[in-house]
Amino acid sequence: MKASEQFLNLQHQLADTEDRIQVARRIYNANVRAYDSLVQTFPSLLVARVFGFVARPFFIVDSSIRRGGPPPVDL
């Protein structure tokens, strides 16, 4: 396999990894939204307070990290 083909393959793998991370982040945030709703809604908030459950923050990516594509690779 030529170096250019390996590079293209690596770029596709990086893009695929970024997509999977984005999907996982969306799933996590959806679960946090549902959890926070339960923790803050009556009557479940009574049980949550007794056992120390508190609202959790969303997973937010810093805008300086997000570039709109896979990170650059220099071989």
C-alpha positions, 0 to 999 in steps of 0.5 A: 500500500502506498503512503498516499493510500495509507494517509487517505485511510488514516484520514477516513479512520480519524473522521470515523472516530470523530463521528463516533465521539460526536454520537457518544457525546449526544447520547451522554447529553440526552441521558444527562437531560433525562436524569436532570429532569428526574432529579429536579421534578416532583416527586422524584426530587424528594428521593433524589435529595434524600440519597444525594443525587444532584443535577449533572453538567452536559458534556460541552466541547470547547470551541477552540478544539472544534475545527469542523473536521478531523485533526491534521495529520503530518507524516 
